[in-house]
Amino acid sequence: MIPARSFAGRKVALFGLGGSGLATARALVAGGASVLAWDDNPESVAKAEAEGIATGDLRAAQWPEFAALVLAPGVPLTHPKP
């Protein structure tokens, strides 16, 4: 894995914890980012939590605190609905 260092020391929200989303979370954490991730699949959330990745409902996030929102590649552009 290549650590994603461009967000080192910053907070990043990640939506989607499937295969590529979980890999993204790992790379961000390895690069020094503080990640808050979410997925609507409880199994994906549990897997991320088991790896020490912070999870939480992004609808309750304090958005001014985040440097970026990463939409995992597997999440359709039509989800979530506005």
N, C-alpha and C positions, 0 to 999 in steps of 0.2 A: 504494500500500500504506500502511496505517496501522500505524506501529510499536506493538507491544504493550509498553508501558513498565512495566506492573505487576510484571514480574519483572526489572527492571533490576538488574544486579549480583548476580543469583542464578543458580543452576544449575537447568536444566529438562531433564527427560528427555522425549523425544517418540517415540511409537510409531506408525509409519505415515508413509511418505514419498510417498504418491500425490499427486495434484494439490493437495488441500486441506492435507495434511500438510506438503508442501514450502512452501506459502504460509504456513502457521503458523510453520514454522522460520524463514523469512525475516523475518516480522513480529517474532518473538521476538528474533532477532539484531539487527535494526534498532533494537529498543527497549532494547538493552543486556544482554540475557540471555546466559548461556553455555549453549549447547544441545548435548546429546548425543542424536542421533537414530538410529533403527533401523527397518528394514523387511526383510521376508523376500525381497523382490525385488531381486536384485543390480543391476539397471538403475536402480532408484530410488535405491539407495544411491550408485551411481556419479554420478548426476546431482546429488545433494546435495553429495557431496564435491567435485565440479567447481565448485560455487558457494562452497566454503569452509566448509560446514557440517560440524561434527564428527560422525562416525558411530561406532558401536560396539555390540557385543552388550549389550543392557540386562540380560541375565541375570548379567553380571559387574559391574554397576554397584554402587558404594558408596552405597546408598540414603540413608543419613543426610546425605549431602552435597547432596541435591537438595531444592529447594523444592516441586517439583511433578512429576507425571507427566501428560503430555498424551496422550490417546488420540485420534488423528486421526479425524475423522468417518467416513471410509471404512472403518475397521476394524470388522468385525462384533463385537458384544458377546460372542460365543461364542469369540473368538480373542484371545490364545492360550488353549489349554485349560489349566486349573490342573494 
